[in-house]
Amino acid sequence: MSEQDSSTSASQTEGEFEGEMDEDLNGEVEGEEERSEKERASPVPSLSSFSSSLRAVIRIKQKYQAIKKRRQEMTLSFAGAGAVAGAPLRSSPKIFTFDGLTPSAFPALSSTTPQKKKRRKRKRVMFPNGGACRAPPKQEQSRAKYCLYLLFAIVFVQVYNAIENLDDHVLRYDLEGLEKTLRREVFGQQGAVEGLLSLLKDYLSTYVHNKPLVVSLHGPSGVGKSHLGRLLAGHFRSVVGETLVLQYYVLHHCPQEADALQCAHNLSTIISEMVERAEEEEKIPLFIFDEAEHMHGEILDELRQLVASKQSNEYLNAIYLFLSNLGHTHITKHMLHNSSVSLAMTASSRHSNLVKELTPILRNILEKLHPLWTEADILPLTLLEKSHVMECFLDEMTREGFYPDHTSIERLAGEIEYYPAEGGHEYSQTGCKQVVAKVNLL
């Protein structure tokens, strides 16, 4: 039998069952209607009529159930035959409810749903087969970072060049050679020499300044002020040139007080020309004023204006050195009264103590004389002892070509006048001033 014949027979069988079922039900219904009409026609209903209608309803229900059961059995048998032959099945409609549904009733749905969730959570990233490792994400770097590195490099180069330039600028003046010369030629003033060299090193380490360097050396007669000035002038002439060094002796350049105003004007002109020339050559000039205690007020006023910080740049790059015996009485008294205290101290420590105690006293005295010294760094020079005088004789005799006999040196040193010995120190009253005259008598 073909699929078409089986489907046709199945549909005919279903139609026959439906017809039979409808006929039986219709017959039963018609019989019941006749009985009900008869009972209505009778004036009084009886108990037998009520029981007969109940029995008819029960019979109809039983017959309906039997027909329904038989129809289900035949439908199942035809469904099995159609499945074998491949014929389409016709099933009765079913009412869908959610009652009795469990996850196990739908294995396919229950098995696929968790996998989809896992796939959503775990997204696999496929990499090429070249064996490349997973690279971390690159963070974008700001370009300002490279600008900052460049700025650091520029600052470093500038600072390095500045340090190199400072070294070159200091080397130009050969301060090491100056230090050796002063320590060899100046006797008994180790503390003053150290203070002067310290000021020069700080000032000459750079070419740009906010004020000129003004140093004022004070001490009694014969302690080496003029000698120190001559040594500085000779050294600076060798490093900056003859035209940038000025040695000004007041008693020689301006002996008359009546010419003080003209002398001040001439001095100002000379200094202006020298600082302008030094500015062109990028050098620092040196001005030495010896015997400053004899300088007139007009000259001091002119110098006060020149060393003021309000001047132009070329006037700020200059060194002014004043040599005088102003305040020598206070220095002498301090040395004599404190000679016993400074017995165990070195020359440098004695000078440091001297500067600490005498600088305020000397500054008060000098500022009362003229405001020029308010701009100056004051360095006091100490008295010379007998051993220092003997060194002066030895140096001068060597220069003059005499044999440095120690006996002759002691004899010549004994002819010098000294202050009374205090604390093991014997200080000369005239220093080394008479040394040259006594050596010339030999």
Buried (B, 14 or more C-beta within 10 A) or exposed (E): EEEEEBBEBBEEBBEEBEEEBEEBBEEBEEEBEEBEEEBEEEEEEEEEBEEEEEEBEEEBEEBBEEBEEEBEEBBEEBBEBBEEEEBEEEEEEEEEEEEEEEEEEEEEEEEEEEEEEEEEEEEEEEEEEEEEEEEEEEEEEEEEEEEEEEEEEEEEEEEEEEEEEBEEBBEBBBBEEBBEBBBEBBBBBBBBBBBBBEBBBEBBBEEEBEBBBBBBBBBBEBBBBBBBBBBBBEBBBBBBBEBBBBBBBBEEBBEEEEBBBEBBEBBBEBBEEBBBBBBEEEBBBBBBBBBBBBBBEBBBBBBBEBBBEEBEEBBBBBBBBBBBBBBBEBBBEBBBEBBEEBEEEEBEEBBBBBBEEBBEBBBEBBEEBBEBBEBBBBBBBBBBBBEBBBBBBBBBBEEEEBEEEEEBBEEBBEEBEBBEEBBEBBBBBBBBBBBEEBBEEE
